[in-house]
Amino acid sequence: GVDDIEGIVPQMQATPGMPERQAVARRQERVRSILHTLPPAAQSAILESLDHTGAPQTSRGYADDDTQIIPAYTGEGYEQAPK
């Protein structure tokens, strides 16, 4: 038969005595940042799943971070950046 899976499968937990895994917090932050784009039922299920992890509900966000501009590839080679 097929096993029923509910919610999101938890990621690896830190070994006792070791620092908290930062990847978990980053993933949860990304999920929260796109939550508003999902259907209401998905939002509810995800919020419930996140609430069970005990993760902080704060969001640092990346909206003000600088980004790097990368030229598009046109198939004719890349432009060389001025030196």
C-alpha positions in Angstrom: 0.0 0.0 0.0 0.9 3.6 -0.1 1.9 5.4 3.1 0.0 8.5 4.0 2.3 11.5 4.6 1.0 14.5 6.4 2.7 17.9 6.6 6.3 18.6 5.9 8.9 15.9 6.8 11.2 17.5 9.4 14.8 18.2 8.4 17.8 16.9 10.3 18.0 18.1 13.9 21.2 19.4 15.5 23.1 16.9 17.6 22.5 17.7 21.3 25.1 20.1 22.6 25.8 21.5 19.1 24.6 24.9 17.7 21.2 25.1 16.0 21.2 24.3 12.3 20.9 27.6 10.5 19.7 26.0 7.3 16.4 25.2 9.0 15.8 28.8 10.0 16.7 30.0 6.5 14.3 27.5 4.9 11.5 28.5 7.2 12.1 32.2 6.5 11.9 31.5 2.7 8.7 29.6 3.2 7.2 32.5 5.2 8.2 35.0 2.6 6.2 33.3 -0.2 3.4 32.1 2.1 1.0 34.8 0.8 1.2 33.5 -2.7 -0.1 30.0 -1.8 -3.8 28.9 -1.6 -5.4 29.3 1.9 -5.5 25.6 2.6 -1.7 25.4 1.9 -1.0 28.4 4.1 -2.9 26.9 7.0 -1.1 23.5 6.7 2.3 25.2 6.4 1.7 27.5 9.4 0.5 24.6 11.5 3.6 22.6 10.5 5.9 25.6 11.3 4.1 26.2 14.7 5.0 22.6 15.7 8.7 23.1 15.1 8.9 25.9 17.7 10.8 28.1 15.3 10.9 31.8 15.9 8.3 33.8 13.8 10.6 36.7 13.1 11.8 37.4 9.6 15.0 39.2 8.7 14.2 39.3 5.0 16.4 40.0 2.1 14.6 42.9 0.5 17.3 45.4 1.2 20.3 43.2 0.4 22.5 44.2 -2.5 22.4 41.9 -5.5 24.9 41.2 -8.3 23.9 42.1 -11.9 24.8 39.2 -14.2 24.6 39.8 -18.0 22.2 37.6 -20.0 23.7 35.0 -22.3 22.7 35.6 -25.9 24.4 32.7 -27.5 27.1 34.8 -28.9 29.5 34.8 -26.0 29.6 36.9 -22.9 30.5 40.6 -22.8 33.7 41.3 -21.0 33.4 43.5 -18.0 35.4 46.8 -18.2 38.7 46.6 -16.3 
